Amino acid sequence: MSPVNRHLSPRPIAVIRLDGGRLCLDFVNSIHDRYAVDVEDYLQQPQRFIEWCVRTGALRPDDGVRAPRAADKRAALMREVATLRHHLHALFAARIDHQSPPANAVRGLDRWLHDAWASLSLGADGNLHWRVDARDARLPLKRIALDALDLLGDSSASQLRRCANTTSCGWLFLDTSKNQRRRWCAMETCGTAEKMQRYRQS
Ligand SMILES: [Zn+2]
């Protein structure tokens, strides 16, 4: 796991870019410039994590979930966020690089999936619902795990890409473009940065 520093004035959750193309990828991309020396973690405390989850739909307004108050629970939640994110990145990166996934990442996601399935129950209406005792700050991580499973088991996993800016960015995204040649997480950020660099070198 790369060292993650706390930034004194973190960017507002509302302006964070969501370029991954689906929830589990945006979660993995919640580290700004993954390969930078001084890494900025968008989700560096529980309140920001909850806010990010509401923005991305990992939490819904009717879930009624809040950040835990007790210091030990807050710390435990942030450890779980960081570990699942680390494991999902490893699983997606392995898929992109045509390598076998690391065993600890497989075990990590597997645990979350079983946890998620155990948190769901069939309601009187015949639909799956999150159990009342599962409506806590770990709920979004279960949704993210299920989304990752959906992606890995789906043919769209072949559209998984890593941003071509591998000196700093390293974000992952789904290439849904027609010609399947999207190179950047976003043209406005990494695409432009490379164009500027080429311009300066010429
Ligand atoms: Zn990028």
Boltz pocket constraint, residues with backbone or C-beta under 6 A from the ligand:
constraints:
  - pocket:
      binder: B
      contacts: [[A, 163], [A, 164], [A, 165], [A, 169], [A, 170], [A, 171], [A, 184], [A, 185], [A, 186], [A, 189], [A, 190]]
      max_distance: 6.0
